[in-house]
Amino acid sequence: MSVPAQDVPQEPGLEAALTLLRGLLTAGETLEAWAVQHRLFALTHRRACIAATSGRFITLKRRLLGGYESADIRWQDLKETRISAGILSADLTLVAQTSSDLNIGSEVNRVWTFAGLRKDQAQAMYRICQQHDQVWREKRRIRELEELRAKSGGVQIGTGQSAYAGTDAAAVDSEPARRLRQAREMLDAKLISDSEFESIKAKIVSGL
């Protein structure tokens, strides 16, 4: 993956960092944006270079005796991105789960803050982080919805028929109420919209 000519840094050290970054990309992975800390920031800190790819967020940090060490965050693990911008520089903060695999129940978070980034680069990174975050939030919402439906015992809401034909009359009579409660829980959890809830409720009532 080559960096557009206008984005290639003039500093030899940064070009070396980007060369290393390109070498870390996996098959099919593309570099979407990158950002680096201002040179003034390097007077008191080890300078860092960060990048957003099609599959993850990567950070490269200079070692004391030369070279870099890298770490990354998968987009599905990203929980929050914040930016604080000044006149010339910006600070970018990422909050991520240790591991999610679409599971939002993890309580162990990593917080990474990168201060003194070049403002325009940091803003581009922030936009891309937000885009990937929105994509994975929607995937998690769909996953939660599927899990709630699975917990209901495989009931297909809106079919107008009970999935428990072999149960006794009392269980059958309580099925519409249970399905309606489940729909209300999904609405309260913001897994479905108000219009979707009203549609589900209408189908449940029409099946009585």
ChimeraX commands (.cxc) that place a marker at each C-alpha (Angstrom):
marker #1 position 0.00,0.00,0.00 radius 0.5
marker #1 position 1.61,3.26,-1.09 radius 0.5
marker #1 position 1.01,6.61,0.56 radius 0.5
marker #1 position -0.22,9.38,-1.80 radius 0.5
marker #1 position 2.61,11.69,-2.83 radius 0.5
marker #1 position 1.15,14.71,-1.04 radius 0.5
marker #1 position 1.02,12.70,2.20 radius 0.5
marker #1 position 4.60,11.43,2.17 radius 0.5
marker #1 position 6.46,13.19,5.00 radius 0.5
marker #1 position 9.67,15.10,4.32 radius 0.5
marker #1 position 11.31,13.86,7.51 radius 0.5
marker #1 position 13.42,10.73,6.90 radius 0.5
marker #1 position 12.44,9.24,10.26 radius 0.5
marker #1 position 8.74,9.42,9.46 radius 0.5
marker #1 position 9.22,7.85,6.05 radius 0.5
marker #1 position 10.97,4.95,7.79 radius 0.5
marker #1 position 8.02,4.62,10.16 radius 0.5
marker #1 position 5.55,4.54,7.29 radius 0.5
marker #1 position 7.65,1.97,5.47 radius 0.5
marker #1 position 7.51,-0.22,8.57 radius 0.5
marker #1 position 3.78,0.42,8.86 radius 0.5
marker #1 position 3.16,-0.72,5.30 radius 0.5
marker #1 position 5.10,-3.86,6.09 radius 0.5
marker #1 position 2.66,-4.68,8.92 radius 0.5
marker #1 position -0.39,-4.71,6.67 radius 0.5
marker #1 position -1.94,-8.11,6.06 radius 0.5
marker #1 position -3.18,-9.41,2.71 radius 0.5
marker #1 position -6.07,-7.25,1.54 radius 0.5
marker #1 position -5.61,-4.69,4.31 radius 0.5
marker #1 position -5.41,-1.06,3.20 radius 0.5
marker #1 position -4.04,2.06,4.87 radius 0.5
marker #1 position -6.81,4.66,5.23 radius 0.5
marker #1 position -5.11,7.44,7.23 radius 0.5
marker #1 position -2.15,8.14,9.50 radius 0.5
marker #1 position -1.04,10.81,11.95 radius 0.5
marker #1 position 2.19,11.74,13.70 radius 0.5
marker #1 position 3.11,13.83,16.70 radius 0.5
marker #1 position 4.75,17.23,16.16 radius 0.5
marker #1 position 8.53,17.37,16.36 radius 0.5
marker #1 position 8.30,19.67,19.40 radius 0.5
marker #1 position 6.48,16.92,21.24 radius 0.5
marker #1 position 9.46,14.64,20.65 radius 0.5
marker #1 position 11.64,16.84,22.85 radius 0.5
marker #1 position 10.15,15.27,25.98 radius 0.5
marker #1 position 8.50,12.06,24.74 radius 0.5
marker #1 position 9.12,9.13,22.45 radius 0.5
marker #1 position 7.44,10.18,19.22 radius 0.5
marker #1 position 4.45,8.10,18.06 radius 0.5
marker #1 position 2.91,7.45,14.65 radius 0.5
marker #1 position -0.66,6.13,14.46 radius 0.5
marker #1 position -2.62,4.73,11.53 radius 0.5
marker #1 position -6.11,3.57,10.59 radius 0.5
marker #1 position -6.41,0.62,8.24 radius 0.5
marker #1 position -9.41,-1.20,6.82 radius 0.5
marker #1 position -9.26,-3.67,9.71 radius 0.5
marker #1 position -7.66,-2.01,12.75 radius 0.5
marker #1 position -6.00,0.92,14.47 radius 0.5
marker #1 position -2.18,0.68,14.68 radius 0.5
marker #1 position 0.33,2.62,16.75 radius 0.5
marker #1 position 4.09,2.73,16.25 radius 0.5
marker #1 position 6.30,4.21,18.96 radius 0.5
marker #1 position 10.02,4.89,18.76 radius 0.5
marker #1 position 12.29,2.88,21.02 radius 0.5
marker #1 position 14.93,4.60,23.09 radius 0.5
marker #1 position 17.80,2.96,21.18 radius 0.5
marker #1 position 16.20,3.05,17.74 radius 0.5
marker #1 position 13.49,1.15,15.94 radius 0.5
marker #1 position 9.78,0.96,16.77 radius 0.5
marker #1 position 7.35,-1.14,18.75 radius 0.5
marker #1 position 3.78,-1.60,17.54 radius 0.5
marker #1 position 0.36,-2.36,19.01 radius 0.5
marker #1 position -3.10,-2.42,17.52 radius 0.5
marker #1 position -6.83,-2.31,18.26 radius 0.5
marker #1 position -9.36,-4.20,16.18 radius 0.5
marker #1 position -12.26,-2.03,15.08 radius 0.5
marker #1 position -14.75,-4.44,16.67 radius 0.5
marker #1 position -13.10,-3.78,20.04 radius 0.5
marker #1 position -13.36,0.02,19.79 radius 0.5
marker #1 position -15.85,1.53,22.23 radius 0.5
marker #1 position -15.20,5.27,22.06 radius 0.5
marker #1 position -13.05,7.85,20.27 radius 0.5
marker #1 position -12.49,11.41,21.52 radius 0.5
marker #1 position -10.58,14.34,20.05 radius 0.5
marker #1 position -9.44,17.59,21.62 radius 0.5
marker #1 position -8.13,20.06,19.04 radius 0.5
marker #1 position -6.19,23.27,19.50 radius 0.5
marker #1 position -4.88,25.76,16.96 radius 0.5
marker #1 position -1.98,23.65,15.68 radius 0.5
marker #1 position -2.28,20.23,17.32 radius 0.5
marker #1 position -4.84,17.77,18.62 radius 0.5
marker #1 position -5.08,14.96,21.17 radius 0.5
marker #1 position -6.78,11.70,20.21 radius 0.5
marker #1 position -8.10,9.21,22.79 radius 0.5
marker #1 position -9.35,5.68,22.06 radius 0.5
marker #1 position -11.17,3.42,24.51 radius 0.5
marker #1 position -11.28,-0.25,23.55 radius 0.5
marker #1 position -12.27,-3.57,25.06 radius 0.5
marker #1 position -9.55,-6.09,25.68 radius 0.5
marker #1 position -11.45,-8.48,23.42 radius 0.5
marker #1 position -15.02,-8.47,22.19 radius 0.5
marker #1 position -15.75,-10.67,19.17 radius 0.5
marker #1 position -19.10,-8.84,18.99 radius 0.5
marker #1 position -19.65,-9.34,22.74 radius 0.5
marker #1 position -20.22,-6.00,24.47 radius 0.5
marker #1 position -20.15,-7.47,27.98 radius 0.5
marker #1 position -16.43,-7.04,28.55 radius 0.5
marker #1 position -15.57,-4.67,31.41 radius 0.5
marker #1 position -11.80,-4.58,30.88 radius 0.5
marker #1 position -10.92,-1.53,28.80 radius 0.5
marker #1 position -7.77,-0.10,27.29 radius 0.5
marker #1 position -7.41,3.68,27.07 radius 0.5
marker #1 position -4.86,5.07,24.62 radius 0.5
marker #1 position -4.19,8.80,24.39 radius 0.5
marker #1 position -1.96,10.38,21.74 radius 0.5
marker #1 position -1.11,14.01,22.47 radius 0.5
marker #1 position 0.42,16.63,20.20 radius 0.5
marker #1 position -0.75,15.14,16.89 radius 0.5
marker #1 position -0.81,17.22,13.76 radius 0.5
marker #1 position -4.30,18.67,13.72 radius 0.5
marker #1 position -5.43,17.84,10.18 radius 0.5
marker #1 position -4.10,14.29,10.44 radius 0.5
marker #1 position -5.73,13.76,13.84 radius 0.5
marker #1 position -9.09,14.97,12.51 radius 0.5
marker #1 position -8.87,12.56,9.56 radius 0.5
marker #1 position -8.06,9.72,11.97 radius 0.5
marker #1 position -10.99,10.69,14.20 radius 0.5
marker #1 position -13.46,10.61,11.30 radius 0.5
marker #1 position -12.32,7.16,10.22 radius 0.5
marker #1 position -12.46,5.82,13.79 radius 0.5
marker #1 position -16.02,7.11,14.06 radius 0.5
marker #1 position -17.01,5.47,10.79 radius 0.5
marker #1 position -15.69,2.07,11.86 radius 0.5
marker #1 position -17.24,2.48,15.31 radius 0.5
marker #1 position -20.68,3.10,13.79 radius 0.5
marker #1 position -20.36,0.05,11.54 radius 0.5
marker #1 position -19.50,-2.22,14.45 radius 0.5
marker #1 position -22.17,-0.72,16.73 radius 0.5
marker #1 position -24.76,-1.70,14.14 radius 0.5
marker #1 position -23.30,-5.20,13.89 radius 0.5
marker #1 position -23.48,-5.56,17.68 radius 0.5
marker #1 position -27.07,-4.29,17.70 radius 0.5
marker #1 position -28.06,-6.92,15.14 radius 0.5
marker #1 position -26.19,-9.59,17.13 radius 0.5
marker #1 position -28.01,-8.63,20.34 radius 0.5
marker #1 position -31.33,-8.75,18.54 radius 0.5
marker #1 position -30.58,-12.23,17.24 radius 0.5
marker #1 position -29.51,-13.41,20.70 radius 0.5
marker #1 position -32.72,-12.11,22.29 radius 0.5
marker #1 position -34.77,-13.89,19.67 radius 0.5
marker #1 position -32.79,-17.09,20.22 radius 0.5
marker #1 position -33.42,-16.88,23.99 radius 0.5
marker #1 position -37.15,-16.78,23.29 radius 0.5
marker #1 position -36.93,-20.38,22.12 radius 0.5
marker #1 position -36.92,-19.73,18.41 radius 0.5
marker #1 position -40.21,-17.81,18.28 radius 0.5
marker #1 position -40.56,-15.89,15.05 radius 0.5
marker #1 position -42.34,-12.71,16.09 radius 0.5
marker #1 position -45.23,-11.85,13.81 radius 0.5
marker #1 position -45.93,-15.32,12.39 radius 0.5
marker #1 position -49.36,-15.39,14.06 radius 0.5
marker #1 position -48.72,-18.99,15.25 radius 0.5
marker #1 position -47.31,-20.36,18.49 radius 0.5
marker #1 position -44.00,-22.24,18.27 radius 0.5
marker #1 position -45.17,-24.40,21.14 radius 0.5
marker #1 position -48.04,-26.31,19.59 radius 0.5
marker #1 position -47.44,-29.23,21.92 radius 0.5
marker #1 position -47.70,-27.25,25.16 radius 0.5
marker #1 position -50.81,-27.03,27.30 radius 0.5
marker #1 position -53.54,-24.42,26.81 radius 0.5
marker #1 position -52.28,-22.14,29.59 radius 0.5
marker #1 position -48.82,-21.91,28.00 radius 0.5
marker #1 position -50.33,-21.18,24.59 radius 0.5
marker #1 position -52.56,-18.47,26.05 radius 0.5
marker #1 position -49.54,-16.78,27.69 radius 0.5
marker #1 position -47.43,-16.85,24.52 radius 0.5
marker #1 position -48.70,-13.56,22.97 radius 0.5
marker #1 position -48.16,-11.75,26.25 radius 0.5
marker #1 position -44.64,-13.15,26.53 radius 0.5
marker #1 position -43.83,-12.11,22.96 radius 0.5
marker #1 position -45.17,-8.62,23.62 radius 0.5
marker #1 position -43.02,-8.33,26.76 radius 0.5
marker #1 position -40.01,-9.42,24.77 radius 0.5
marker #1 position -40.70,-6.78,22.12 radius 0.5
marker #1 position -41.03,-4.15,24.86 radius 0.5
marker #1 position -37.66,-5.24,26.32 radius 0.5
marker #1 position -36.03,-4.89,22.90 radius 0.5
marker #1 position -37.56,-1.41,22.54 radius 0.5
marker #1 position -36.31,-0.36,25.99 radius 0.5
marker #1 position -32.85,-1.66,25.10 radius 0.5
marker #1 position -33.01,0.40,21.86 radius 0.5
marker #1 position -32.58,-2.73,19.77 radius 0.5
marker #1 position -35.67,-1.84,17.74 radius 0.5
marker #1 position -37.31,1.47,16.89 radius 0.5
marker #1 position -40.74,2.69,18.00 radius 0.5
marker #1 position -42.19,1.94,14.58 radius 0.5
marker #1 position -40.74,-1.59,14.63 radius 0.5
marker #1 position -42.28,-2.16,18.08 radius 0.5
marker #1 position -45.70,-0.97,16.92 radius 0.5
marker #1 position -45.48,-3.25,13.89 radius 0.5
marker #1 position -44.58,-6.25,16.07 radius 0.5
marker #1 position -47.39,-5.45,18.50 radius 0.5
marker #1 position -49.91,-5.19,15.67 radius 0.5
marker #1 position -48.87,-8.59,14.30 radius 0.5
marker #1 position -49.11,-10.19,17.75 radius 0.5
marker #1 position -52.60,-8.78,18.27 radius 0.5
marker #1 position -53.74,-9.81,14.79 radius 0.5
marker #1 position -52.65,-13.37,15.54 radius 0.5
marker #1 position -54.90,-13.71,18.60 radius 0.5
marker link #1:1,2 radius 0.2
marker link #1:2,3 radius 0.2
marker link #1:3,4 radius 0.2
marker link #1:4,5 radius 0.2
marker link #1:5,6 radius 0.2
marker link #1:6,7 radius 0.2
marker link #1:7,8 radius 0.2
marker link #1:8,9 radius 0.2
marker link #1:9,10 radius 0.2
marker link #1:10,11 radius 0.2
marker link #1:11,12 radius 0.2
marker link #1:12,13 radius 0.2
marker link #1:13,14 radius 0.2
marker link #1:14,15 radius 0.2
marker link #1:15,16 radius 0.2
marker link #1:16,17 radius 0.2
marker link #1:17,18 radius 0.2
marker link #1:18,19 radius 0.2
marker link #1:19,20 radius 0.2
marker link #1:20,21 radius 0.2
marker link #1:21,22 radius 0.2
marker link #1:22,23 radius 0.2
marker link #1:23,24 radius 0.2
marker link #1:24,25 radius 0.2
marker link #1:25,26 radius 0.2
marker link #1:26,27 radius 0.2
marker link #1:27,28 radius 0.2
marker link #1:28,29 radius 0.2
marker link #1:29,30 radius 0.2
marker link #1:30,31 radius 0.2
marker link #1:31,32 radius 0.2
marker link #1:32,33 radius 0.2
marker link #1:33,34 radius 0.2
marker link #1:34,35 radius 0.2
marker link #1:35,36 radius 0.2
marker link #1:36,37 radius 0.2
marker link #1:37,38 radius 0.2
marker link #1:38,39 radius 0.2
marker link #1:39,40 radius 0.2
marker link #1:40,41 radius 0.2
marker link #1:41,42 radius 0.2
marker link #1:42,43 radius 0.2
marker link #1:43,44 radius 0.2
marker link #1:44,45 radius 0.2
marker link #1:45,46 radius 0.2
marker link #1:46,47 radius 0.2
marker link #1:47,48 radius 0.2
marker link #1:48,49 radius 0.2
marker link #1:49,50 radius 0.2
marker link #1:50,51 radius 0.2
marker link #1:51,52 radius 0.2
marker link #1:52,53 radius 0.2
marker link #1:53,54 radius 0.2
marker link #1:54,55 radius 0.2
marker link #1:55,56 radius 0.2
marker link #1:56,57 radius 0.2
marker link #1:57,58 radius 0.2
marker link #1:58,59 radius 0.2
marker link #1:59,60 radius 0.2
marker link #1:60,61 radius 0.2
marker link #1:61,62 radius 0.2
marker link #1:62,63 radius 0.2
marker link #1:63,64 radius 0.2
marker link #1:64,65 radius 0.2
marker link #1:65,66 radius 0.2
marker link #1:66,67 radius 0.2
marker link #1:67,68 radius 0.2
marker link #1:68,69 radius 0.2
marker link #1:69,70 radius 0.2
marker link #1:70,71 radius 0.2
marker link #1:71,72 radius 0.2
marker link #1:72,73 radius 0.2
marker link #1:73,74 radius 0.2
marker link #1:74,75 radius 0.2
marker link #1:75,76 radius 0.2
marker link #1:76,77 radius 0.2
marker link #1:77,78 radius 0.2
marker link #1:78,79 radius 0.2
marker link #1:79,80 radius 0.2
marker link #1:80,81 radius 0.2
marker link #1:81,82 radius 0.2
marker link #1:82,83 radius 0.2
marker link #1:83,84 radius 0.2
marker link #1:84,85 radius 0.2
marker link #1:85,86 radius 0.2
marker link #1:86,87 radius 0.2
marker link #1:87,88 radius 0.2
marker link #1:88,89 radius 0.2
marker link #1:89,90 radius 0.2
marker link #1:90,91 radius 0.2
marker link #1:91,92 radius 0.2
marker link #1:92,93 radius 0.2
marker link #1:93,94 radius 0.2
marker link #1:94,95 radius 0.2
marker link #1:95,96 radius 0.2
marker link #1:96,97 radius 0.2
marker link #1:97,98 radius 0.2
marker link #1:98,99 radius 0.2
marker link #1:99,100 radius 0.2
marker link #1:100,101 radius 0.2
marker link #1:101,102 radius 0.2
marker link #1:102,103 radius 0.2
marker link #1:103,104 radius 0.2
marker link #1:104,105 radius 0.2
marker link #1:105,106 radius 0.2
marker link #1:106,107 radius 0.2
marker link #1:107,108 radius 0.2
marker link #1:108,109 radius 0.2
marker link #1:109,110 radius 0.2
marker link #1:110,111 radius 0.2
marker link #1:111,112 radius 0.2
marker link #1:112,113 radius 0.2
marker link #1:113,114 radius 0.2
marker link #1:114,115 radius 0.2
marker link #1:115,116 radius 0.2
marker link #1:116,117 radius 0.2
marker link #1:117,118 radius 0.2
marker link #1:118,119 radius 0.2
marker link #1:119,120 radius 0.2
marker link #1:120,121 radius 0.2
marker link #1:121,122 radius 0.2
marker link #1:122,123 radius 0.2
marker link #1:123,124 radius 0.2
marker link #1:124,125 radius 0.2
marker link #1:125,126 radius 0.2
marker link #1:126,127 radius 0.2
marker link #1:127,128 radius 0.2
marker link #1:128,129 radius 0.2
marker link #1:129,130 radius 0.2
marker link #1:130,131 radius 0.2
marker link #1:131,132 radius 0.2
marker link #1:132,133 radius 0.2
marker link #1:133,134 radius 0.2
marker link #1:134,135 radius 0.2
marker link #1:135,136 radius 0.2
marker link #1:136,137 radius 0.2
marker link #1:137,138 radius 0.2
marker link #1:138,139 radius 0.2
marker link #1:139,140 radius 0.2
marker link #1:140,141 radius 0.2
marker link #1:141,142 radius 0.2
marker link #1:142,143 radius 0.2
marker link #1:143,144 radius 0.2
marker link #1:144,145 radius 0.2
marker link #1:145,146 radius 0.2
marker link #1:146,147 radius 0.2
marker link #1:147,148 radius 0.2
marker link #1:148,149 radius 0.2
marker link #1:149,150 radius 0.2
marker link #1:150,151 radius 0.2
marker link #1:151,152 radius 0.2
marker link #1:152,153 radius 0.2
marker link #1:153,154 radius 0.2
marker link #1:154,155 radius 0.2
marker link #1:155,156 radius 0.2
marker link #1:156,157 radius 0.2
marker link #1:157,158 radius 0.2
marker link #1:158,159 radius 0.2
marker link #1:159,160 radius 0.2
marker link #1:160,161 radius 0.2
marker link #1:161,162 radius 0.2
marker link #1:162,163 radius 0.2
marker link #1:163,164 radius 0.2
marker link #1:164,165 radius 0.2
marker link #1:165,166 radius 0.2
marker link #1:166,167 radius 0.2
marker link #1:167,168 radius 0.2
marker link #1:168,169 radius 0.2
marker link #1:169,170 radius 0.2
marker link #1:170,171 radius 0.2
marker link #1:171,172 radius 0.2
marker link #1:172,173 radius 0.2
marker link #1:173,174 radius 0.2
marker link #1:174,175 radius 0.2
marker link #1:175,176 radius 0.2
marker link #1:176,177 radius 0.2
marker link #1:177,178 radius 0.2
marker link #1:178,179 radius 0.2
marker link #1:179,180 radius 0.2
marker link #1:180,181 radius 0.2
marker link #1:181,182 radius 0.2
marker link #1:182,183 radius 0.2
marker link #1:183,184 radius 0.2
marker link #1:184,185 radius 0.2
marker link #1:185,186 radius 0.2
marker link #1:186,187 radius 0.2
marker link #1:187,188 radius 0.2
marker link #1:188,189 radius 0.2
marker link #1:189,190 radius 0.2
marker link #1:190,191 radius 0.2
marker link #1:191,192 radius 0.2
marker link #1:192,193 radius 0.2
marker link #1:193,194 radius 0.2
marker link #1:194,195 radius 0.2
marker link #1:195,196 radius 0.2
marker link #1:196,197 radius 0.2
marker link #1:197,198 radius 0.2
marker link #1:198,199 radius 0.2
marker link #1:199,200 radius 0.2
marker link #1:200,201 radius 0.2
marker link #1:201,202 radius 0.2
marker link #1:202,203 radius 0.2
marker link #1:203,204 radius 0.2
marker link #1:204,205 radius 0.2
marker link #1:205,206 radius 0.2
marker link #1:206,207 radius 0.2
marker link #1:207,208 radius 0.2
view
